[in-house]
Amino acid sequence: MRALMTKFGRLLDQGLNKEVFDNLRNLLMCTLLLAAGTDALRSPSSPIFHLFGYWIAGWGLIALAVALMLLNMCDGLRKLAKTRYHLSLQIVLCLLYVVLAFRIVEIVWSFRAS
C-alpha cells in the first residue's frame, strides 16, 4: 500500500492532476460545441445574424467539435500508451469519451427544452 501511495505521489508531482483536468476540460468544451451544433440542427432558426443557414452553422459546429474531440482523444491515448496497462486504459478512455459526450449533449438539450 505504501509503494502504491509513493507511486501516486510521484505521478502527482509529475503533473498527473493537470493533465487529467486539462483533458476533461477539453472534452467538456468539445461536447458543448457538439450540443450547440446539434441544437442548431434541431431548431431551424438563422443564427449568426442571418449570415448562414441553420444547417451550415449546425454542421460546421458539429464538424469542429468532432475534430477537436478526436484530437483531444488522440492526445490522451498517446499519453496513456506510456503506462503499464495501456490497452485497457485506452479502451476505458474511448468508452468514457463516447458515453460522456452523448450524456452531456442530452443534458444540454434538456436544459434548452425547459
ABEGO torsion letter per residue (X at the ends): XAAAAAAAAAAAAAGAAAAAAAAAAAAAAAAAAAAAAAAAAABBBBBGGGABBAAAAAAAAAAAAAAAAAAAAAAAAAAAAABABAAAAAAAAAAAAAAAAAAAAAAAAAAAAX
